[in-house]
Amino acid sequence: MIRLPSVPMVLRQLFKKPATNFFPAKNLPPSITGFLEAVSEGKASINPPVPTPDKYRGKIVYDRDSCIGCKICIRVCPANAIEFIPDTKRVRIWVTQCIFCAQCNDVCPKGSLHMSSDFLLATEDRFNENLIVE
Amino acid sequence: MRLSPSFNRSLWVFHVNSGSCNGCDIEIVATLCPRYDPERFGIKLVGSPRHADVLLVTGPVTRQMRDRVKRVYEQMAAPKVVMCVGACGQSGGVFYESYNLDGPIDQVIPVDVYVPGCAPRPEAIIYGVVQAIAKLERLEKEVKS
C-alpha cells in the first residue's frame, strides 16, 4: 500500500491560521487617516505587533530627578546622542542619534536611564518632541 | 500634483543603500518576509527607481554615494516619497562627524518620513509606511481643497 504522509499535513495546513502578524490592520483600509482617527476614537483597533522579547532595548526613559549630572553617560555614548545642559546640570537625549546600545544604562551610577519597549517612533519631523528625551 | 487611485492603493518601493552597515537592509528584507507580509498592502520592492513610488534610503550618505542617491531620486517619477530608515540617515548615528560623510540624508534629498532605530524593528518600518500614506492623503486633500 502506498503511504501518503503528506495527506495529514495538507489537511492540518488547511485549517491552520497563517503565520503572518497582521500589524497594523489585516488589509489596507480605504483611508489611512480615517482609520487612525477611528483608532483614536476607539471605534477600530490596531492589531498588536509581535511582542518584544524581555530586556528589549527600545526608546530611552530618563528619570530627571535622580540624575546627578555626572556626565559618565556622555563619555560612554558611542553615537554622541547625549547632550549636557550646564544650566540645569541635566542631560538631553536625541533619540534620532541614539543607537539603542544601553551602555549608558549600565554605566549610570544612579540608575536614572532605562530602556522602554516603545519602538514605533516613525515621524515626519526628526526634531519632534517625541524624539527628544529630557 | 494629482495622485492616481493606483498610487493610493499600492506603494512600490526602491531601496538604496547609501553607505549603511547592512543592519537596516536586513530588517527591510525581514519586513518583506511572510511573517509581516507587507504585500497585503501592495508594498513590494522593485528593481528600478523608474517603477517606484517610495525611495527607501538606509545609511548616512557617503561622499561616493551622494551623486548616486541624487540621481536615483531624480529618476523617480513624481509624486514620490522618501523614507529614511535607521539612525545613521537621520543624524549620522555612530558615523557622526566622519571624514567621508556628506551629511545626513536630508542634506542631500528631501525626506518625508523618518524611522528611528538601529536597526528598526520590521513593525517600526511598517508604521513608517503608514505615516507615509497618511502624509500622502493629507497632501491630496490640500491639493483638492
HADDOCK unambig.tbl for C-alpha pairs under 7 A between the chains (distance, minus, plus):
assign (segid A and resid 19 and name CA) (segid B and resid 35 and name CA) 5.92 0.50 0.50
assign (segid A and resid 20 and name CA) (segid B and resid 34 and name CA) 5.86 0.50 0.50
assign (segid A and resid 20 and name CA) (segid B and resid 35 and name CA) 4.32 0.50 0.50
assign (segid A and resid 20 and name CA) (segid B and resid 36 and name CA) 5.41 0.50 0.50
assign (segid A and resid 20 and name CA) (segid B and resid 37 and name CA) 6.47 0.50 0.50
assign (segid A and resid 21 and name CA) (segid B and resid 35 and name CA) 5.92 0.50 0.50
assign (segid A and resid 21 and name CA) (segid B and resid 36 and name CA) 5.43 0.50 0.50
assign (segid A and resid 22 and name CA) (segid B and resid 36 and name CA) 6.87 0.50 0.50
assign (segid A and resid 27 and name CA) (segid B and resid 40 and name CA) 6.23 0.50 0.50
assign (segid A and resid 27 and name CA) (segid B and resid 41 and name CA) 6.28 0.50 0.50
assign (segid A and resid 28 and name CA) (segid B and resid 41 and name CA) 5.28 0.50 0.50
assign (segid A and resid 32 and name CA) (segid B and resid 133 and name CA) 6.80 0.50 0.50
assign (segid A and resid 32 and name CA) (segid B and resid 134 and name CA) 5.70 0.50 0.50
assign (segid A and resid 33 and name CA) (segid B and resid 134 and name CA) 5.51 0.50 0.50
assign (segid A and resid 49 and name CA) (segid B and resid 123 and name CA) 6.43 0.50 0.50
assign (segid A and resid 78 and name CA) (segid B and resid 94 and name CA) 6.21 0.50 0.50
assign (segid A and resid 79 and name CA) (segid B and resid 93 and name CA) 5.34 0.50 0.50
assign (segid A and resid 79 and name CA) (segid B and resid 94 and name CA) 4.31 0.50 0.50
assign (segid A and resid 96 and name CA) (segid B and resid 87 and name CA) 5.54 0.50 0.50
assign (segid A and resid 96 and name CA) (segid B and resid 90 and name CA) 6.31 0.50 0.50
assign (segid A and resid 96 and name CA) (segid B and resid 91 and name CA) 6.46 0.50 0.50
assign (segid A and resid 96 and name CA) (segid B and resid 116 and name CA) 5.51 0.50 0.50
assign (segid A and resid 97 and name CA) (segid B and resid 87 and name CA) 5.67 0.50 0.50
assign (segid A and resid 97 and name CA) (segid B and resid 91 and name CA) 5.56 0.50 0.50
assign (segid A and resid 97 and name CA) (segid B and resid 92 and name CA) 6.93 0.50 0.50
assign (segid A and resid 97 and name CA) (segid B and resid 93 and name CA) 4.89 0.50 0.50
assign (segid A and resid 98 and name CA) (segid B and resid 87 and name CA) 6.91 0.50 0.50
assign (segid A and resid 98 and name CA) (segid B and resid 93 and name CA) 6.70 0.50 0.50
assign (segid A and resid 99 and name CA) (segid B and resid 87 and name CA) 6.67 0.50 0.50
assign (segid A and resid 99 and name CA) (segid B and resid 93 and name CA) 6.71 0.50 0.50
assign (segid A and resid 99 and name CA) (segid B and resid 117 and name CA) 6.57 0.50 0.50
assign (segid A and resid 99 and name CA) (segid B and resid 118 and name CA) 5.01 0.50 0.50
assign (segid A and resid 100 and name CA) (segid B and resid 118 and name CA) 6.54 0.50 0.50
assign (segid A and resid 119 and name CA) (segid B and resid 124 and name CA) 6.43 0.50 0.50
assign (segid A and resid 120 and name CA) (segid B and resid 124 and name CA) 4.92 0.50 0.50
assign (segid A and resid 120 and name CA) (segid B and resid 127 and name CA) 6.63 0.50 0.50
assign (segid A and resid 121 and name CA) (segid B and resid 115 and name CA) 6.42 0.50 0.50
assign (segid A and resid 121 and name CA) (segid B and resid 116 and name CA) 6.22 0.50 0.50
assign (segid A and resid 121 and name CA) (segid B and resid 124 and name CA) 6.84 0.50 0.50
assign (segid A and resid 122 and name CA) (segid B and resid 113 and name CA) 6.84 0.50 0.50
assign (segid A and resid 122 and name CA) (segid B and resid 114 and name CA) 5.52 0.50 0.50
assign (segid A and resid 122 and name CA) (segid B and resid 115 and name CA) 4.31 0.50 0.50
assign (segid A and resid 122 and name CA) (segid B and resid 116 and name CA) 6.31 0.50 0.50
assign (segid A and resid 122 and name CA) (segid B and resid 124 and name CA) 6.76 0.50 0.50
assign (segid A and resid 122 and name CA) (segid B and resid 127 and name CA) 6.57 0.50 0.50
assign (segid A and resid 122 and name CA) (segid B and resid 128 and name CA) 5.00 0.50 0.50
assign (segid A and resid 123 and name CA) (segid B and resid 113 and name CA) 5.68 0.50 0.50
assign (segid A and resid 123 and name CA) (segid B and resid 114 and name CA) 5.39 0.50 0.50
assign (segid A and resid 123 and name CA) (segid B and resid 115 and name CA) 6.69 0.50 0.50
assign (segid A and resid 124 and name CA) (segid B and resid 112 and name CA) 5.66 0.50 0.50
assign (segid A and resid 124 and name CA) (segid B and resid 113 and name CA) 4.44 0.50 0.50
assign (segid A and resid 124 and name CA) (segid B and resid 114 and name CA) 5.86 0.50 0.50
assign (segid A and resid 126 and name CA) (segid B and resid 114 and name CA) 6.57 0.50 0.50
